[in-house]
């Protein structure tokens, strides 16, 4: 999937659908739908483009957690989370970083480390609440592999999944490489160290008599961590329900205020939202969140990112090649990407070769247009039209070119950045995190003004 191409295709598809589905039969209103579609913000807003540069890396080594060696180089925000959430007196936190930033690892490793240091002690030590069963199931597999592959954790730490819709006949009574314990009778008889669930099921677990054994080993000092994943999804009445549920959990287990280490994960926040998030989290968890409780991502700047690169090519594809820049003329994504590479770098490339995404990365780093794009965005989210205007100022010949050419040229470069990969220990990883957001207005309660040239 190429974000820049997909965004254009979605927008064109919606426009074609609206034009054919709502034909104008009255001559007076002729062209009213076309004008509505062309109006900025009429139907669409955006697309907005962001090319997120790499996260700053941490300086901690693989032995940060004594019994759980880290098999990856943590990001700086992960180190901050590890330090805040680890030890015998962990502090509550909100982890507000972007997609693919390793939010789960931020709280999972401190929890596993705590459970390992308290191995053999009965009772539930951590509860992780997920907003969706599918997310809980996916994370359960990740946790199973992490525990199974670590000789210190295997057969020492137990994790259980308790959600609705589980098939009893396929329930697992033991930990495995791909599964944690899902058999409910097993969980009741021998409560796990870590419990994965959702807030509705946790509500049942606190009131159903047959689930009372699940809490039999929990004293006031047993439960240490309470995590709410994607906490921003719990708003309104659902947020109130969750807040009441957490207070009932504390009352049931006789937990004093400040005993629980509460963790919420969320999407990236703006600078002005930190205080609001702390207040919101405090209301949900019934705890105090200081301003330094919010852990945000730390990205390298455009200058730092380009510091070890040199421009060797600065030529831009000419407007005469506008048709070759359009993705509509190609059978598939690979054919389009191959053609765009040849247009930008003046040489053919074999897209069937497994090394080609890495070679794209090397070429991009040496191209002047890529430099301008990275420096113009510098980790910001910018409307694509605004980005094109910036390039109009930088490049005079670009300013005089047709709008279709400008959009196709920008889409072409963004497509190559999306396809580029870098080699890491775990395999090929995306070169940069490319995101395009296209907003579509809901079409209801449309009115028209009756003027000489009516508009929707």
Secondary structure, DSSP 4 states (H G I P E B T S, - for coil): --HHHHHHHHHHHHHHHHHHHS---SGGGTTHHHHHHHSTTTSEEEEEEEEEPPBPBP---TTSSTTS---S--BHHHHHHHHHH-STT---EEEE--TTS-HHHHHHHHHHHHHHHTTT--S--EEEE-SSHHHHHHHHHHHHHHHHT-TTTTTT--EEEE-TT--GGG--SS--SS--B--HHHHHHS--SEEEE-HHHHHHHHH-GGGGGGGTT--TTT--EEEETTGGG--HHHHHHHHHHHHHHHHHHTPPTT-SEEEEEE----GGGHHHHHHHHHHHHTS---GGGEEE--B--HHHHHTT----B-----GGGHHHH-GGGSSSHHHHHHHHHHHHHSS---TTSTTHHHHHHHHHTTBHHHHHHHHHHTT--EEHHHHHHHHHHH-HHHHTS-HHHHHHHHHHHHHHHHH-EEEETTEEEESSEEEEEEEE----S---B-STT-B-
